[in-house]
């Protein structure tokens, strides 16, 4: 199905003025026709005027008004005849009908949220933004604006089997109205489900944090990719996969961003302890490295300046004391030895 844009249809104002003028002429024709009929003349003028007064409103059904970044898909007796795009006052075949199967669908997204007139139903909630169907439609026009689909948080296992909660925001728009209307049953619900599937497929490739021996790129070489540290790369892969899935629906995915990322509540406390332990180990390692360097520097300076001659045993005692002072968690409380070391 290819989109056909209807050009040279901006004749709405001309048709409106013409029909109004014909209505005025028909009203005057009724008066003159009645006078002619009373005098025994031909009633044709009166009949034509009455017929026009009865059916003259039909052309008004073909008047269409579009605002900027709106489109309207038209069918005539079930056949697709074209799409109106761009703002303007149009006139088309009065028997044309506009089609938008997603007109009554509500998603948790910008420009298309519940305004309080529709009630949520548990049976109509979807994984990606609550999709609600109501009785009050928003018309058959299709918005061409950039929309933001705010995904609800999903609980997904990463590549190590750890459950994580993640949420994304997807910026999208309709680029081919014919495909959006006729290729899928409901392009909004279709986008919602495809975002859910793509998100799960990508998250399962990455660990939450950097892990050894994990290949996230598919080249057979372990790398340092992770959901927390490679959020830009993960978002780009999510956008690419969603775009591949919604190409046939005439949608364009402009951007996908991770809006929320955390361990699932059942393992969050344990993972926090693990991260804290890793931070403590790294800090201790840095302290020990620094302390050893300071001890080495102290011994070298003492030897260079010839301040004191230390044998191996006294060096060992000095190193032990310095390491205790430098690596301890509390301030040192020295004990002064006034006697001999032996």
C-alpha positions in Angstrom: 0.0 0.0 0.0 1.5 3.3 -1.1 0.5 6.7 0.1 -1.2 9.0 -2.4 -1.2 12.7 -1.5 -4.2 14.5 -2.9 -3.1 17.8 -4.4 -5.1 20.7 -5.8 -7.9 20.0 -3.4 -7.8 23.3 -1.5 -11.1 24.5 -2.9 -13.2 24.5 0.2 -13.8 28.2 0.5 -14.8 28.4 -3.2 -17.3 25.5 -2.8 -18.7 27.0 0.4 -19.3 30.4 -1.2 -20.8 28.8 -4.3 -23.2 26.6 -2.4 -24.3 29.5 -0.2 -24.9 31.6 -3.3 -27.0 28.8 -4.8 -29.0 28.5 -1.6 -29.8 32.2 -1.8 -30.7 31.8 -5.5 -32.9 28.8 -4.6 -34.7 30.8 -2.0 -35.3 33.6 -4.5 -36.3 31.0 -7.1 -38.9 29.6 -4.8 -40.5 33.1 -4.5 -40.5 33.7 -8.2 -41.5 30.2 -9.0 -44.6 30.5 -6.7 -45.5 33.7 -8.4 -45.2 32.1 -11.9 -47.2 29.1 -10.7 -50.0 31.3 -9.5 -50.2 32.9 -12.9 -50.4 29.5 -14.5 -46.8 29.4 -15.7 -44.3 26.6 -15.8 -43.5 25.2 -12.3 -40.0 24.0 -13.2 -38.2 26.9 -11.4 -40.1 26.2 -8.2 -39.3 22.5 -8.4 -35.6 23.0 -9.1 -35.3 25.5 -6.2 -37.1 23.2 -3.7 -34.9 20.2 -4.8 -31.7 22.3 -4.3 -32.9 23.5 -0.9 -33.3 19.8 0.1 -30.1 18.4 -1.2 -27.9 21.5 -1.4 -26.2 20.6 1.9 -24.6 17.5 0.5 -21.5 19.2 -0.9 -20.8 20.5 2.6 -20.0 16.9 3.6 -17.0 17.2 1.3 -15.5 20.2 3.1 -12.5 19.3 5.2 -10.3 21.5 7.4 -6.8 20.5 8.4 -4.5 22.2 10.9 -0.7 22.1 10.6 0.9 18.6 11.0 -2.4 16.8 10.4 -3.5 14.3 7.8 -6.7 12.6 6.7 -6.9 9.2 4.9 -9.9 9.0 2.6 -11.8 6.0 1.2 -14.6 6.0 -1.3 -16.9 2.9 -0.9 -14.1 1.0 0.7 -11.4 2.0 -1.8 -8.4 4.1 -0.8 -8.4 7.2 -2.9 -5.7 9.3 -1.2 -4.5 11.3 1.8 -4.9 15.0 2.6 -1.8 16.6 4.1 -0.8 20.1 5.3 -3.1 22.7 6.6 -5.9 24.1 4.5 -9.6 24.1 3.6 -10.3 21.2 1.3 -13.1 20.0 -0.8 -13.4 16.3 -1.8 -16.1 13.9 -2.9 -18.9 14.3 -0.4 -19.3 10.5 -0.2 -15.7 10.0 1.0 -15.1 8.8 4.5 -12.0 9.3 6.6 -10.4 6.3 8.3 -8.3 6.2 11.5 -8.6 2.9 13.4 -6.5 4.3 16.3 -8.7 7.4 16.8 -10.2 6.1 20.1 -7.0 4.5 21.4 -5.3 6.1 24.4 -1.6 5.6 25.1 0.5 7.0 27.9 2.2 9.6 25.6 2.3 13.2 24.8 -0.7 14.6 22.9 -2.7 11.5 23.4 -3.4 11.0 27.1 -6.6 10.4 29.0 -8.3 13.7 29.6 -10.5 12.4 32.4 -13.5 11.6 30.2 -12.4 8.0 29.7 -12.3 5.4 32.4 -9.5 2.9 32.5 -10.3 -0.7 32.1 -8.1 -3.6 33.4 -8.9 -5.5 30.2 -7.6 -2.7 28.0 -4.3 -2.1 29.7 -1.1 -2.9 27.8 2.4 -3.4 28.9 3.7 -0.4 27.0 1.6 2.6 28.3 -2.0 1.9 29.2 -4.0 1.6 26.0 -7.6 2.5 26.6 -10.5 2.4 24.2 -13.4 4.8 24.9 -16.7 5.8 23.4 -15.7 9.4 22.7 -13.5 9.6 19.7 -11.1 12.4 18.8 -12.0 12.5 15.1 -10.5 10.7 12.2 -7.5 12.9 11.6 -4.0 11.5 12.0 -1.4 13.6 13.8 1.9 13.9 12.0 3.5 15.5 15.1 6.4 14.0 17.0 4.9 11.9 19.8 6.5 10.6 23.0 5.5 7.2 24.2 6.4 6.8 27.8 6.9 3.2 28.6 5.8 1.7 31.9 8.6 0.1 33.9 9.3 -3.4 32.8 10.9 -6.2 34.9 13.3 -8.1 32.7 16.2 -10.5 33.4 19.6 -9.3 32.2 22.1 -11.6 30.5 23.2 -12.8 34.0 19.7 -13.7 35.1 19.4 -10.7 37.5 15.9 -9.1 37.4 16.1 -5.4 36.6 13.4 -2.8 36.2 13.8 -0.5 33.1 11.6 2.1 31.5 12.1 3.9 28.1 10.6 6.9 26.3 10.2 6.6 22.6 9.9 9.6 20.2 8.0 8.6 17.1 5.8 10.0 14.3 3.7 8.8 11.4 5.4 9.2 8.0 3.2 7.0 5.8 -0.5 7.4 6.6 -1.6 4.7 4.1 0.6 2.0 5.8 -0.3 3.2 9.3 -4.0 2.8 8.5 -4.2 -0.2 6.2 -1.1 -2.3 7.0 -1.9 -2.9 10.7 -5.0 -3.1 12.6 -4.2 -0.3 15.1 -0.8 1.4 14.6 -0.7 2.8 18.2 -1.2 -0.6 19.8 1.1 -2.2 17.3 3.9 0.3 18.2 3.2 -0.3 21.9 3.7 -4.0 21.6 6.7 -3.8 19.4 8.4 -1.4 21.8 7.8 -4.0 24.6 9.3 -6.8 22.5 12.3 -4.8 21.4 13.1 -3.7 24.9 13.1 -7.2 26.3 15.2 -8.5 23.4 17.9 -5.9 23.9 18.0 -5.9 27.7 18.6 -9.6 27.8 21.9 -9.1 25.9 23.5 -6.8 28.5 24.3 -7.2 32.2 23.2 -4.5 34.6 26.8 -3.6 35.5 30.1 -4.5 33.9 30.8 -8.3 34.1 33.7 -10.4 32.9 33.4 -12.8 29.9 30.2 -11.2 28.6 29.9 -10.5 24.8 27.3 -7.8 24.2 28.2 -6.9 20.6 28.1 -10.4 19.1 31.6 -10.4 17.8 32.7 -13.2 20.1 35.0 -11.0 22.2 34.2 -10.1 25.8 33.6 -6.4 26.3 32.6 -3.9 29.0 29.1 -3.2 27.8 26.4 -2.8 30.4 23.0 -1.3 30.9 24.3 1.2 33.4 27.5 2.1 31.7 26.5 1.9 28.0 23.0 3.6 28.2 23.6 5.5 25.0 24.5 2.4 23.0 21.7 0.4 24.5 19.2 3.1 23.7 20.5 3.3 20.1 20.1 -0.5 19.7 16.6 -0.4 21.1 15.6 2.4 18.7 17.1 0.5 15.7 15.2 -2.7 16.6 11.9 -0.9 17.1 12.4 0.9 13.7 12.9 -2.4 11.9 9.7 -3.7 13.5 7.4 -0.7 12.7 8.7 0.0 9.2 5.8 -1.8 7.6 3.4 0.3 9.7 4.6 3.6 8.2 6.1 4.9 11.5 9.5 6.5 12.2 11.3 6.1 15.5 13.3 9.3 16.1 14.8 8.5 19.4 14.6 6.1 22.4 15.9 7.0 25.8 16.2 5.0 29.1 14.2 6.9 31.7 14.5 4.4 34.6 17.0 1.7 35.5 17.4 -0.2 38.7 17.6 -3.7 40.2 14.3 -5.3 41.0 13.2 -4.8 44.7 13.8 -8.4 45.6 17.5 -8.3 44.9 18.2 -4.5 45.2 19.4 -4.8 48.8 21.8 -7.7 48.1 23.2 -5.9 45.0 23.7 -2.8 47.0 25.8 -4.7 49.6 27.8 -6.2 46.7 28.5 -2.8 45.3 29.4 -1.4 48.7 31.8 -4.3 49.3 33.4 -3.8 45.9 33.9 -0.1 46.7 35.4 -0.9 50.1 37.9 -3.4 48.5 38.9 -0.8 45.8 39.4 1.8 48.5 41.5 -0.5 50.7 43.6 -1.4 47.7 44.3 2.2 47.0 45.2 2.9 50.7 47.6 -0.1 50.8 49.3 0.9 47.6 49.8 4.4 48.9 51.0 3.2 52.3 53.6 0.9 50.7 54.8 3.7 48.5 55.2 6.0 51.5 57.1 3.3 53.5 59.5 2.7 50.6 60.1 6.4 50.3 60.7 6.7 54.1 63.3 3.9 54.1 65.1 5.3 51.0 65.3 8.8 52.5 66.7 7.4 55.8 69.3 5.5 53.9 70.3 8.4 51.7 70.7 10.8 54.6 72.3 8.3 56.8 70.1 9.3 59.7 70.1 5.9 61.3 71.4 2.5 60.5 68.6 -0.2 60.5 69.1 -3.9 60.3 66.5 -6.1 58.7 64.7 -6.8 61.9 64.4 -3.1 62.8 63.3 -2.3 59.2 60.6 -4.9 59.5 59.4 -3.4 62.8 59.4 0.0 61.2 57.5 -1.1 58.2 54.9 -2.9 60.4 54.4 0.2 62.5 54.0 2.6 59.5 51.6 0.3 57.8 49.4 0.1 60.9 49.4 3.9 61.2 48.7 4.5 57.5 46.2 1.8 56.9 44.3 1.9 60.2 40.7 3.1 60.4 41.3 5.1 63.5 43.9 7.6 64.6 47.1 5.9 65.9 48.0 6.0 69.6 51.8 5.6 69.7 53.6 3.9 72.6 57.0 5.5 73.2 59.7 2.8 74.0 62.3 4.4 76.3 64.4 1.3 76.5 66.2 -1.0 74.1 64.4 -2.8 71.3 65.9 -6.1 72.5 
